[in-house]
Amino acid sequence: MIPRKFEPVLNGLVLSGIMSLLVSGVATLHAAQPGAASLSVWASSWLTGWFVAFPSVLLAAPFTRSIVRRMVG
């Protein structure tokens, strides 16, 4: 079991993985014809995007939390 103190980092890892998978898939399908080659392009794009998305999520999360707190309370 992973200790609770790592919850924010694990949340960012999972969230950025799912979001970058979806965004890169949509962008790949939009830019290329569907097919076997598109899957390898998608996988490559996803991994590249995830390497950018994960640290971005970790850096942006405190800022976005403070904005949301001001908006709701």
PyMOL commands that place a pseudoatom at each C-alpha (Angstrom):
pseudoatom trace, name=CA, resn=MET, resi=1, chain=A, elem=C, hetatm=0, pos=[0.000, 0.000, 0.000]
pseudoatom trace, name=CA, resn=ILE, resi=2, chain=A, elem=C, hetatm=0, pos=[1.223, 3.492, -0.827]
pseudoatom trace, name=CA, resn=PRO, resi=3, chain=A, elem=C, hetatm=0, pos=[1.391, 5.926, 2.126]
pseudoatom trace, name=CA, resn=ARG, resi=4, chain=A, elem=C, hetatm=0, pos=[-1.302, 8.645, 2.161]
pseudoatom trace, name=CA, resn=LYS, resi=5, chain=A, elem=C, hetatm=0, pos=[1.320, 11.425, 2.034]
pseudoatom trace, name=CA, resn=PHE, resi=6, chain=A, elem=C, hetatm=0, pos=[1.925, 10.507, -1.617]
pseudoatom trace, name=CA, resn=GLU, resi=7, chain=A, elem=C, hetatm=0, pos=[-1.757, 10.914, -2.529]
pseudoatom trace, name=CA, resn=PRO, resi=8, chain=A, elem=C, hetatm=0, pos=[-1.369, 14.332, -4.270]
pseudoatom trace, name=CA, resn=VAL, resi=9, chain=A, elem=C, hetatm=0, pos=[1.518, 13.090, -6.424]
pseudoatom trace, name=CA, resn=LEU, resi=10, chain=A, elem=C, hetatm=0, pos=[-0.246, 9.834, -7.280]
pseudoatom trace, name=CA, resn=ASN, resi=11, chain=A, elem=C, hetatm=0, pos=[-3.417, 11.765, -8.109]
pseudoatom trace, name=CA, resn=GLY, resi=12, chain=A, elem=C, hetatm=0, pos=[-1.404, 14.014, -10.438]
pseudoatom trace, name=CA, resn=LEU, resi=13, chain=A, elem=C, hetatm=0, pos=[0.241, 10.989, -12.053]
pseudoatom trace, name=CA, resn=VAL, resi=14, chain=A, elem=C, hetatm=0, pos=[-3.065, 9.234, -12.760]
pseudoatom trace, name=CA, resn=LEU, resi=15, chain=A, elem=C, hetatm=0, pos=[-4.904, 12.412, -13.798]
pseudoatom trace, name=CA, resn=SER, resi=16, chain=A, elem=C, hetatm=0, pos=[-2.151, 13.565, -16.153]
pseudoatom trace, name=CA, resn=GLY, resi=17, chain=A, elem=C, hetatm=0, pos=[-1.877, 10.064, -17.629]
pseudoatom trace, name=CA, resn=ILE, resi=18, chain=A, elem=C, hetatm=0, pos=[-5.569, 9.819, -18.416]
pseudoatom trace, name=CA, resn=MET, resi=19, chain=A, elem=C, hetatm=0, pos=[-5.874, 13.372, -19.731]
pseudoatom trace, name=CA, resn=SER, resi=20, chain=A, elem=C, hetatm=0, pos=[-2.763, 13.181, -21.914]
pseudoatom trace, name=CA, resn=LEU, resi=21, chain=A, elem=C, hetatm=0, pos=[-3.936, 9.793, -23.270]
pseudoatom trace, name=CA, resn=LEU, resi=22, chain=A, elem=C, hetatm=0, pos=[-7.286, 11.266, -24.288]
pseudoatom trace, name=CA, resn=VAL, resi=23, chain=A, elem=C, hetatm=0, pos=[-5.928, 14.535, -25.689]
pseudoatom trace, name=CA, resn=SER, resi=24, chain=A, elem=C, hetatm=0, pos=[-3.142, 12.873, -27.677]
pseudoatom trace, name=CA, resn=GLY, resi=25, chain=A, elem=C, hetatm=0, pos=[-5.640, 10.324, -29.028]
pseudoatom trace, name=CA, resn=VAL, resi=26, chain=A, elem=C, hetatm=0, pos=[-8.021, 13.003, -30.239]
pseudoatom trace, name=CA, resn=ALA, resi=27, chain=A, elem=C, hetatm=0, pos=[-5.170, 15.015, -31.761]
pseudoatom trace, name=CA, resn=THR, resi=28, chain=A, elem=C, hetatm=0, pos=[-3.709, 11.939, -33.475]
pseudoatom trace, name=CA, resn=LEU, resi=29, chain=A, elem=C, hetatm=0, pos=[-7.068, 10.918, -34.928]
pseudoatom trace, name=CA, resn=HIS, resi=30, chain=A, elem=C, hetatm=0, pos=[-7.640, 14.461, -36.124]
pseudoatom trace, name=CA, resn=ALA, resi=31, chain=A, elem=C, hetatm=0, pos=[-4.219, 14.743, -37.787]
pseudoatom trace, name=CA, resn=ALA, resi=32, chain=A, elem=C, hetatm=0, pos=[-3.762, 11.219, -39.174]
pseudoatom trace, name=CA, resn=GLN, resi=33, chain=A, elem=C, hetatm=0, pos=[-5.843, 8.535, -40.805]
pseudoatom trace, name=CA, resn=PRO, resi=34, chain=A, elem=C, hetatm=0, pos=[-7.041, 5.824, -38.409]
pseudoatom trace, name=CA, resn=GLY, resi=35, chain=A, elem=C, hetatm=0, pos=[-4.988, 2.649, -38.696]
pseudoatom trace, name=CA, resn=ALA, resi=36, chain=A, elem=C, hetatm=0, pos=[-2.189, 0.583, -37.251]
pseudoatom trace, name=CA, resn=ALA, resi=37, chain=A, elem=C, hetatm=0, pos=[0.421, 3.312, -37.790]
pseudoatom trace, name=CA, resn=SER, resi=38, chain=A, elem=C, hetatm=0, pos=[-1.780, 5.767, -35.885]
pseudoatom trace, name=CA, resn=LEU, resi=39, chain=A, elem=C, hetatm=0, pos=[-1.530, 3.604, -32.762]
pseudoatom trace, name=CA, resn=SER, resi=40, chain=A, elem=C, hetatm=0, pos=[2.262, 3.894, -32.647]
pseudoatom trace, name=CA, resn=VAL, resi=41, chain=A, elem=C, hetatm=0, pos=[2.055, 7.643, -33.312]
pseudoatom trace, name=CA, resn=TRP, resi=42, chain=A, elem=C, hetatm=0, pos=[-0.567, 7.943, -30.560]
pseudoatom trace, name=CA, resn=ALA, resi=43, chain=A, elem=C, hetatm=0, pos=[1.570, 5.995, -28.084]
pseudoatom trace, name=CA, resn=SER, resi=44, chain=A, elem=C, hetatm=0, pos=[4.613, 8.117, -28.841]
pseudoatom trace, name=CA, resn=SER, resi=45, chain=A, elem=C, hetatm=0, pos=[2.613, 11.339, -28.597]
pseudoatom trace, name=CA, resn=TRP, resi=46, chain=A, elem=C, hetatm=0, pos=[1.014, 10.201, -25.353]
pseudoatom trace, name=CA, resn=LEU, resi=47, chain=A, elem=C, hetatm=0, pos=[4.313, 9.418, -23.657]
pseudoatom trace, name=CA, resn=THR, resi=48, chain=A, elem=C, hetatm=0, pos=[5.801, 12.718, -24.759]
pseudoatom trace, name=CA, resn=GLY, resi=49, chain=A, elem=C, hetatm=0, pos=[2.708, 14.579, -23.610]
pseudoatom trace, name=CA, resn=TRP, resi=50, chain=A, elem=C, hetatm=0, pos=[2.652, 12.758, -20.281]
pseudoatom trace, name=CA, resn=PHE, resi=51, chain=A, elem=C, hetatm=0, pos=[6.230, 13.791, -19.536]
pseudoatom trace, name=CA, resn=VAL, resi=52, chain=A, elem=C, hetatm=0, pos=[5.060, 17.400, -19.892]
pseudoatom trace, name=CA, resn=ALA, resi=53, chain=A, elem=C, hetatm=0, pos=[1.617, 16.972, -18.328]
pseudoatom trace, name=CA, resn=PHE, resi=54, chain=A, elem=C, hetatm=0, pos=[2.673, 15.302, -15.074]
pseudoatom trace, name=CA, resn=PRO, resi=55, chain=A, elem=C, hetatm=0, pos=[5.006, 18.037, -13.785]
pseudoatom trace, name=CA, resn=SER, resi=56, chain=A, elem=C, hetatm=0, pos=[2.601, 20.662, -15.139]
pseudoatom trace, name=CA, resn=VAL, resi=57, chain=A, elem=C, hetatm=0, pos=[-0.251, 19.205, -13.085]
pseudoatom trace, name=CA, resn=LEU, resi=58, chain=A, elem=C, hetatm=0, pos=[1.909, 19.137, -9.957]
pseudoatom trace, name=CA, resn=LEU, resi=59, chain=A, elem=C, hetatm=0, pos=[2.974, 22.758, -10.452]
pseudoatom trace, name=CA, resn=ALA, resi=60, chain=A, elem=C, hetatm=0, pos=[-0.479, 24.054, -11.412]
pseudoatom trace, name=CA, resn=ALA, resi=61, chain=A, elem=C, hetatm=0, pos=[-2.491, 22.211, -8.736]
pseudoatom trace, name=CA, resn=PRO, resi=62, chain=A, elem=C, hetatm=0, pos=[-1.783, 24.588, -5.810]
pseudoatom trace, name=CA, resn=PHE, resi=63, chain=A, elem=C, hetatm=0, pos=[-2.546, 27.613, -7.978]
pseudoatom trace, name=CA, resn=THR, resi=64, chain=A, elem=C, hetatm=0, pos=[-5.798, 26.177, -9.301]
pseudoatom trace, name=CA, resn=ARG, resi=65, chain=A, elem=C, hetatm=0, pos=[-6.876, 25.078, -5.804]
pseudoatom trace, name=CA, resn=SER, resi=66, chain=A, elem=C, hetatm=0, pos=[-6.456, 28.630, -4.527]
pseudoatom trace, name=CA, resn=ILE, resi=67, chain=A, elem=C, hetatm=0, pos=[-8.446, 30.042, -7.455]
pseudoatom trace, name=CA, resn=VAL, resi=68, chain=A, elem=C, hetatm=0, pos=[-11.260, 27.544, -6.888]
pseudoatom trace, name=CA, resn=ARG, resi=69, chain=A, elem=C, hetatm=0, pos=[-11.315, 28.277, -3.146]
pseudoatom trace, name=CA, resn=ARG, resi=70, chain=A, elem=C, hetatm=0, pos=[-11.820, 31.976, -3.900]
pseudoatom trace, name=CA, resn=MET, resi=71, chain=A, elem=C, hetatm=0, pos=[-14.573, 31.176, -6.377]
pseudoatom trace, name=CA, resn=VAL, resi=72, chain=A, elem=C, hetatm=0, pos=[-16.597, 28.978, -4.014]
pseudoatom trace, name=CA, resn=GLY, resi=73, chain=A, elem=C, hetatm=0, pos=[-16.041, 30.525, -0.643]
for i in range(1, 73): cmd.bond("trace and resi %d" % i, "trace and resi %d" % (i + 1))
show_as sticks, trace
zoom trace
